[in-house]
Each structure stands twice: as structure tokens, then as C-alpha cells.
Amino acid sequence: MAKKKRLSKAEKQKRENLKWVFMFVILVLTITVYLAAFIELDKTQASIDFNKKTLVKLNEDLTIKRNSIERMKRADIISKRAKEIGLVSSNPETITIKIND
């Protein structure tokens, strides 16, 4: 077996420096990935919250509109609205149908 070559102090220091640089780069990359993921999660959560608030608001508006439409279907409300805009109410006509035997 061949003997291992002894490393000089400069070579040991160089290896040690490379290890520290490598660890520093890994640490910076890890922190960067963590922060990027955190920011993306925060944006997604904000978007979800905004969409939920919008959905609640739209449901409230829809309920109000449905109630308004239901109220407008009543005959007394229709006749009151017609009088407000100046429409003349019609007189009912009787229709007679003769059936021949």
C-alpha cells in the first residue's frame, strides 16, 4: 500500500476554507428557498382570503337582488310603480265563449 501524502498547512487551510464556503452557499440557498416558499404561501393565502370575502359579498348582493325581484313580482307593487311612471291601468274585459252543442 502506498502511503498517504501528508497535507501541508496551506492545503489544510484551503480545504477548510472550501468547506466553509460550501456550507455558507448551502445555508444561503436554504434560506432563499425558505423565504421564496413563505412569500408564495403568503400570496396564496391572501388571494384565498380575498376570494372568500368577494364570494360573501357577491352572495349578499345576490340575496338582496332576489328579494328585490320577489318584491317586484307582487301585483300591488307593480301597479304602484306603473302609477309612478304614468302608465294607465287597463280595465278588465270579460270574455264570453259560446260552445255549440
C-alpha positions in Angstrom: 0.0 0.0 0.0 1.1 3.4 -0.8 1.5 5.9 1.9 -0.9 8.9 2.0 0.7 12.1 1.2 0.7 14.5 4.1 -1.1 17.7 3.5 0.7 20.9 4.2 -0.8 23.6 6.4 -1.7 25.7 3.4 -3.6 22.8 1.8 -5.4 22.0 5.0 -6.4 25.7 5.3 -7.5 25.6 1.7 -9.7 22.6 2.2 -11.2 24.1 5.4 -12.0 27.3 3.6 -13.7 25.3 0.8 -15.8 23.5 3.4 -16.9 26.8 5.0 -17.7 28.4 1.6 -19.7 25.3 0.6 -21.6 25.4 3.9 -22.2 29.1 3.5 -23.6 28.7 0.0 -25.9 25.8 1.1 -27.1 28.0 4.0 -27.8 31.0 1.7 -29.6 28.7 -0.8 -31.7 27.1 2.0 -32.8 30.5 3.4 -33.6 31.8 -0.1 -35.8 28.7 -0.9 -37.5 29.0 2.5 -38.3 32.7 2.1 -39.4 32.2 -1.5 -41.8 29.4 -0.4 -43.0 31.5 2.5 -43.7 34.5 0.3 -45.6 32.4 -2.2 -47.7 30.8 0.6 -48.5 34.3 1.9 -49.6 35.5 -1.5 -51.7 32.4 -2.0 -53.3 32.8 1.4 -54.0 36.5 0.7 -55.6 35.5 -2.6 -57.8 32.9 -0.9 -58.9 35.4 1.8 -59.7 38.0 -0.9 -61.7 35.4 -2.9 -63.7 34.3 0.2 -64.6 37.9 1.1 -65.6 38.5 -2.6 -67.8 35.4 -2.5 -69.5 36.5 0.7 -70.1 40.0 -0.7 -71.5 38.6 -4.0 -73.8 36.2 -2.1 -75.1 39.1 -0.1 -75.7 41.2 -3.2 -77.4 38.2 -4.9 -79.7 37.7 -1.9 -80.6 41.4 -1.9 -81.4 41.3 -5.7 -83.5 38.1 -5.3 -85.5 39.8 -2.5 -86.0 42.8 -4.7 -87.2 40.7 -7.6 -89.6 38.8 -5.4 -91.0 42.0 -4.1 -91.4 43.4 -7.6 -93.5 40.4 -8.6 -96.3 41.4 -6.3 -99.3 42.9 -8.2 -99.7 45.9 -5.8 -96.1 46.9 -6.2 -96.4 46.6 -9.9 -99.4 48.8 -10.0 -97.8 51.4 -7.7 -94.7 51.5 -9.9 -96.9 51.9 -13.0 -98.7 54.8 -11.5 -95.4 56.5 -10.5 -94.2 56.4 -14.1 -97.6 57.5 -15.5 -98.9 54.3 -17.1 -102.6 54.0 -17.3 -104.1 50.9 -15.7 -106.2 48.8 -18.0 -109.8 47.9 -17.4 -110.6 44.2 -17.2 -112.7 42.8 -20.0 -115.0 39.9 -19.8 -114.7 37.3 -22.5 -117.7 35.2 -23.3 -117.1 31.9 -25.0 -120.1 30.2 -26.6 -120.0 26.5 -27.0 -122.3 24.9 -29.7 -123.7 21.6 -28.9 
